[in-house]
Amino acid sequence: MELIATNESADRNFDFENCPHTYFAFGDILDVSIAGLKGAHYLDKTDKRARKLESAAAIRITAETNRVYPDTPGTVEICDAKFRRAVRVNKSGSTATVVWNPWPTQLMPDFDPAEHRQTVCVESGNVGQNKITLAPGATTVIKVLLSSYAV
């Protein structure tokens, strides 16, 4: 997946955020773990945007989760024990990671009430303090490469 943005202005900078949404289907959210963010700070949007430190080597989703991990350009891996597979999220041009699951408390209208148990969103992007400022005529590219393998 690739997203290209160009500032076509001749005389003004262009400030923006980008974050292609990647929703993954899994067997059961309680059997999912997310690795690659240990030691990173994050903003917890379920706790008034409190800044916290990720201490877990593998994040487990057990409640509504909406976290922005700034300054995390590295690869993230999602492991699904029920389906015995992992999804690797490699990225370039991205300096933030978003981890989201609505739980039943924040479901969108098109979600079935039970769907939160089979989905997690791990997004690569440039948001918040990592937003992009493009000079006139400049271009930026964000690339996300997804791969899956058996575990």
Secondary structure, DSSP 4 states (H G I P E B T S, - for coil): -EEEEE---SS--EEE-B----EEE-S-GGGEEEES-TT-EEEETTTTTEEEE---SEEE--S-EEEEEES--S-EEEEETTTTEEEEEEEES--EEEEEE-TGGG--TTS-TTGGGGEEEEEEEB-GGG-EEEPTT-EEEEEEEEEEEE-
